[in-house]
């Protein structure tokens, strides 16, 4: 049996949860908007007909023993970058993505998210493309702030992901109680009646 005092305590808890839910949502609205939009786009990146992420092209051989050495492929990628993308941008490499099953190697450059795909065996250019999804990933996880402020410690990314992950947990918890709490109160009222 639920007493009147217990119902009042439950109602007060619901009012507190409603305030927390409302104010946290208002404070973090813009961040949740960024996360939701970038999350949707990232989910579609491989189905964007190469606009968000260039399709992975097939090379001539999946046998690594037939491939050119990585340093030779790297030199080709640098030359292609300077000839086809920009002679003024630094050709600093962010990472190399080897796709053995496709017979291709992707050289991803730090500047403006350019990627050059080469045939691993011949060094032939398979694709030169803008990797817009890399920028979206940086916005999605907050590392765009670390890039902007040139921090090496991922401080902003850690704060951003911790804050928004905690807020999502808070929204889930308060949202559940905002749904479940009134049901409990109605049930308590029926018990008293």
C-alpha positions in Angstrom: 0.0 0.0 0.0 1.4 3.4 -1.0 0.9 6.3 1.4 0.2 9.8 0.5 3.7 10.8 1.7 5.3 8.3 -0.7 3.3 9.6 -3.6 4.3 13.1 -2.8 8.0 12.0 -2.7 7.5 10.2 -6.1 5.9 13.3 -7.6 8.8 15.5 -6.3 11.4 13.1 -7.8 9.5 13.3 -11.2 9.6 17.1 -11.1 13.3 17.1 -10.4 13.9 14.6 -13.2 11.8 16.7 -15.6 14.0 19.8 -14.8 17.2 18.0 -15.1 16.0 16.5 -18.4 14.8 19.9 -19.8 17.9 22.0 -18.7 20.5 19.4 -19.8 18.7 19.1 -23.1 18.7 22.8 -23.6 22.4 23.2 -22.7 23.6 20.4 -24.9 21.1 20.7 -27.8 23.7 21.9 -30.4 26.1 19.1 -29.5 23.4 16.4 -29.7 22.4 17.9 -33.1 26.0 17.6 -34.4 26.3 14.0 -33.0 23.0 12.9 -34.5 23.6 14.4 -38.0 27.2 13.2 -38.2 26.2 9.8 -36.9 23.5 9.4 -39.6 26.0 10.5 -42.3 28.7 8.2 -41.0 26.3 5.3 -41.1 25.7 6.0 -44.8 29.4 6.8 -45.7 29.9 3.5 -47.7 26.6 3.9 -49.4 27.1 7.5 -50.6 28.3 6.7 -54.1 31.8 7.9 -53.2 30.7 11.3 -52.0 31.4 10.9 -48.3 34.0 8.1 -48.7 35.6 7.1 -52.0 34.7 3.5 -52.9 37.5 1.0 -52.5 38.7 0.0 -55.9 40.2 -3.4 -56.9 43.8 -3.8 -57.8 45.3 -6.4 -60.1 46.7 -8.8 -57.5 45.8 -9.8 -53.9 49.1 -11.6 -53.5 51.5 -9.5 -51.4 54.5 -11.1 -53.0 53.5 -9.5 -56.3 53.2 -6.0 -54.8 55.6 -3.2 -55.0 57.4 -2.2 -51.8 55.5 0.2 -49.6 58.2 2.9 -49.9 57.8 2.8 -53.7 54.0 3.0 -53.5 54.4 5.9 -51.0 56.6 7.8 -53.5 54.0 7.3 -56.2 51.3 8.5 -53.9 53.3 11.6 -53.0 53.9 12.4 -56.7 50.2 11.9 -57.5 49.2 14.2 -54.6 51.5 17.0 -55.8 50.5 16.6 -59.4 46.8 16.1 -59.0 45.7 17.5 -55.7 48.0 20.4 -54.7 51.6 21.5 -55.2 51.3 23.9 -52.3 49.7 21.7 -49.6 52.2 19.6 -47.6 52.0 16.0 -48.5 52.1 14.8 -44.9 50.7 11.2 -44.6 48.1 10.5 -41.9 47.9 6.7 -42.5 48.2 3.9 -45.0 45.3 1.6 -45.3 46.3 -1.7 -47.0 43.4 -3.7 -48.5 45.0 -7.0 -49.3 41.6 -8.6 -50.3 41.1 -5.8 -52.8 44.7 -5.6 -54.0 44.8 -1.9 -53.2 46.6 0.6 -50.9 45.0 3.8 -49.7 47.3 6.7 -48.7 45.4 9.1 -46.6 46.9 12.6 -46.2 46.5 14.9 -43.3 45.7 18.0 -45.3 42.0 18.4 -46.1 41.4 14.6 -45.9 42.6 13.6 -49.4 43.1 9.9 -50.2 44.9 8.3 -53.1 44.3 4.6 -53.9 46.9 2.7 -55.8 47.1 -0.8 -57.2 49.4 -2.6 -54.8 51.1 -4.6 -57.6 51.5 -2.0 -60.4 51.3 1.4 -58.5 48.6 2.5 -61.0 46.3 5.2 -59.6 42.9 3.7 -58.8 41.2 6.7 -57.3 42.0 10.2 -56.1 39.2 11.4 -53.7 38.2 13.6 -50.9 37.4 11.7 -47.7 34.6 13.9 -46.3 33.8 11.1 -43.8 37.1 11.7 -42.0 36.1 15.3 -41.2 32.6 14.0 -40.1 34.3 11.5 -37.7 36.3 14.3 -36.2 33.2 16.4 -35.6 31.3 13.4 -34.3 33.9 12.5 -31.6 35.0 16.1 -30.8 38.6 15.7 -32.1 38.0 18.5 -34.5 38.5 20.8 -31.4 41.9 19.2 -30.7 42.9 19.7 -34.3 41.8 23.3 -34.2 43.6 24.1 -30.9 46.6 21.8 -32.0 46.6 19.7 -28.8 48.4 16.4 -28.8 46.7 14.9 -25.8 43.1 14.6 -27.1 41.9 16.7 -24.2 38.9 18.2 -25.9 37.9 14.8 -27.4 38.0 13.2 -23.9 36.0 16.0 -22.3 33.5 16.1 -25.2 32.9 12.3 -25.3 32.8 12.0 -21.5 30.3 14.9 -21.2 28.1 13.8 -24.0 28.2 10.1 -23.0 27.3 11.0 -19.4 24.5 13.3 -20.7 23.1 10.5 -22.9 23.1 8.2 -19.8 21.4 10.9 -17.8 18.8 11.4 -20.6 18.1 7.7 -20.7 17.7 7.4 -17.0 15.5 10.5 -16.5 13.6 9.7 -19.7 12.7 6.3 -18.4 11.5 7.7 -15.1 9.5 10.4 -16.9 7.7 7.6 -18.7 7.6 5.0 -15.8 7.0 7.4 -12.9 3.5 8.6 -13.9 2.5 5.0 -14.3 3.6 4.3 -10.7 1.7 7.4 -9.4 -1.5 6.4 -11.2 -1.2 2.9 -9.8 -0.6 4.3 -6.3 -3.7 6.5 -6.7 -5.8 3.6 -7.7 -4.6 1.6 -4.6 -5.7 4.5 -2.3 -9.1 4.9 -4.0 
